[in-house]
């Protein structure tokens, strides 16, 4: 049945109502499932390393550390200050290694190369390695996200 | 309405290849007898609802659960505290398990009393008894997985019971435990049973069970079969299905409500060397068996009391399995006695459970 000037019939209206309600019900059931499936991940705000472990590094040397669940590298610059990288290739997420003899980071997955400052120089990586801020605070070498005070 | 046309031609394409309209036509012709017993016809689909909830929440829990000695309790704690909405997923799994067992028992006793297992439905009943056993084993294996002191003790006791069966008992206990004692190997084994062996077995028997019900149609009560009263009928599709959906929604709402307000607890991680905690009890659906076992003295004449108890329980289950053959004259005095036995069984189970809870 369709009332004059109406855009839809009574059946269409009721079907829409029932369908919409079923859709809403399905959404309320699906929401907690999706929430559950994705565990919270929080990148660390800062990682405190024991400074004495890194104090004796030669200028230009590179040493690994853990940035939360990701691998990281600490580099001692020529002027004695520190710099940190997330050791994850920007191409497809493999862990990179540091080739000390060539002073380059290397990703074995697809032959990606970065220089000692993390700049992508050869192979598929589209971006430089992600940099982190590192500085000495008392007895700690503190690594933070870049731009975080 | 262009989308509608595309939908129709897609449906036609699949219909040409799958021929699923045969199923639909069958369901359209299927009817449900309408009488004072019709309410019990909803219990079967209610079990399916709770089973479906168990499958979905179980898969989800397995995403985070770790069936390893050192990790099991910790991973459940993590589900309860860190994983988004983890506590409610576990709570729903916990409560839905109990709800499934409750509906299984209601389903079974209603069939016993209406005597729907009469010829030719003996196999439907027997497959149903197997499904009950599988459901109880599901509960038993799931109870160990959080690996707290209660679940460890319950599993030690539960897996020790088969030992009193002559000849094979020792072997059964070793098989269940994966060795002499309950250890981390038992945990892995129970997890494997709980998430792969039992689901496969249950689905297989369930397929037979449902096939038989469709093949034979819904049974009529004794009085109707004798032609004393004229039967009303309800089309299965869509009338009965819509009513089932309403029942599902109510049950599902009740389940979620209980799960939100009464989440299950988690004891501290089980220590294999620690003495058993006081007052251990199995899950509620094993209480009457637990209490029955307690009643038997250590020795009766020259035989181990437990052996006799286990023997009696096994005999009861076997009789129960073959019930349709024992109840072969349902309208005679024997049939009436067997109906009263159903009531007696319910009274016994409830009485023993209450006794167990009070002591």
Interface residues (C-beta under 8 A of the other chain):
Chain A: X32 X33 X35 X36 X37 X38 X39 X40
Chain B: X56 X60 X63 X64 X82 X83 X84 X85 X86 X88 X89
